[in-house]
Amino acid sequence: MPRRFYDALKEALDSSGWSIPRLCQEAGVSTDQVTKFMQRAGKGERASTNVDDAVKLANALGFTLDEMLKDQTAVLRSEAVDLWRALTPEERDILRAAARGRRDASDTAH
């Protein structure tokens, strides 16, 4: 079930560790606009942003807008990225090989 954009953005922003100014710089959108949106929506007030900016914000965080609005997607992706970053280069190679082997085994089974 889709979530409110505010909830999805807040969750993804918290998971990323970025500040609103950093996100806005990466996305190329107005910091003032996003700050006002987050403040109003955070208080339960009516708040909106345009779709173009929502797409840019989601993309800057590594998501499509659709992905970001689905439950748990932002959290799971952020967790996977954090785990990946914690791996040594050797561990990353092992994980890649295991994933490729699993994919190849699945391809030959069909």
DAPEHU-V378839 format. One record per residue. N is the residue number from 0. RES is the residue in three letters. PSI is psi in radians with two decimals (* if undefined). Layout:
# DAPEHU-V378839
n->N res->RES psi->PSI
n->N res->RES psi->PSI
This chain:
# DAPEHU-V378839
n->0 res->MET psi->2.31
n->1 res->PRO psi->2.62
n->2 res->ARG psi->2.93
n->3 res->ARG psi->2.55
n->4 res->PHE psi->-0.70
n->5 res->TYR psi->-0.86
n->6 res->ASP psi->-0.77
n->7 res->ALA psi->-0.74
n->8 res->LEU psi->-0.77
n->9 res->LYS psi->-0.79
n->10 res->GLU psi->-0.82
n->11 res->ALA psi->-0.67
n->12 res->LEU psi->-0.79
n->13 res->ASP psi->-0.75
n->14 res->SER psi->-0.58
n->15 res->SER psi->-0.46
n->16 res->GLY psi->0.06
n->17 res->TRP psi->2.68
n->18 res->SER psi->2.89
n->19 res->ILE psi->-0.79
n->20 res->PRO psi->-0.69
n->21 res->ARG psi->-0.81
n->22 res->LEU psi->-0.81
n->23 res->CYS psi->-0.66
n->24 res->GLN psi->-0.80
n->25 res->GLU psi->-0.66
n->26 res->ALA psi->-0.36
n->27 res->GLY psi->0.66
n->28 res->VAL psi->2.90
n->29 res->SER psi->2.15
n->30 res->THR psi->-0.73
n->31 res->ASP psi->-0.78
n->32 res->GLN psi->-0.80
n->33 res->VAL psi->-0.70
n->34 res->THR psi->-0.81
n->35 res->LYS psi->-0.75
n->36 res->PHE psi->-0.84
n->37 res->MET psi->-0.69
n->38 res->GLN psi->-0.83
n->39 res->ARG psi->-0.87
n->40 res->ALA psi->-0.62
n->41 res->GLY psi->-0.45
n->42 res->LYS psi->0.00
n->43 res->GLY psi->0.13
n->44 res->GLU psi->2.79
n->45 res->ARG psi->2.21
n->46 res->ALA psi->2.56
n->47 res->SER psi->2.82
n->48 res->THR psi->2.85
n->49 res->ASN psi->2.75
n->50 res->VAL psi->-0.69
n->51 res->ASP psi->-0.78
n->52 res->ASP psi->-0.66
n->53 res->ALA psi->-0.74
n->54 res->VAL psi->-0.77
n->55 res->LYS psi->-0.72
n->56 res->LEU psi->-0.80
n->57 res->ALA psi->-0.79
n->58 res->ASN psi->-0.71
n->59 res->ALA psi->-0.50
n->60 res->LEU psi->0.00
n->61 res->GLY psi->0.34
n->62 res->PHE psi->2.79
n->63 res->THR psi->2.86
n->64 res->LEU psi->-0.71
n->65 res->ASP psi->-0.77
n->66 res->GLU psi->-0.76
n->67 res->MET psi->-0.54
n->68 res->LEU psi->-0.16
n->69 res->LYS psi->2.51
n->70 res->ASP psi->2.38
n->71 res->GLN psi->-0.22
n->72 res->THR psi->-0.82
n->73 res->ALA psi->-0.75
n->74 res->VAL psi->-0.81
n->75 res->LEU psi->-0.75
n->76 res->ARG psi->-0.75
n->77 res->SER psi->-0.72
n->78 res->GLU psi->-0.77
n->79 res->ALA psi->-0.73
n->80 res->VAL psi->-0.75
n->81 res->ASP psi->-0.76
n->82 res->LEU psi->-0.76
n->83 res->TRP psi->-0.78
n->84 res->ARG psi->-0.49
n->85 res->ALA psi->-0.26
n->86 res->LEU psi->2.61
n->87 res->THR psi->2.85
n->88 res->PRO psi->-0.65
n->89 res->GLU psi->-0.73
n->90 res->GLU psi->-0.63
n->91 res->ARG psi->-0.71
n->92 res->ASP psi->-0.74
n->93 res->ILE psi->-0.78
n->94 res->LEU psi->-0.75
n->95 res->ARG psi->-0.80
n->96 res->ALA psi->-0.73
n->97 res->ALA psi->-0.74
n->98 res->ALA psi->-0.71
n->99 res->ARG psi->-0.73
n->100 res->GLY psi->-0.71
n->101 res->ARG psi->-0.76
n->102 res->ARG psi->-0.78
n->103 res->ASP psi->-0.69
n->104 res->ALA psi->-0.67
n->105 res->SER psi->-0.70
n->106 res->ASP psi->-0.68
n->107 res->THR psi->-0.35
n->108 res->ALA psi->-0.32
n->109 res->HIS psi->*
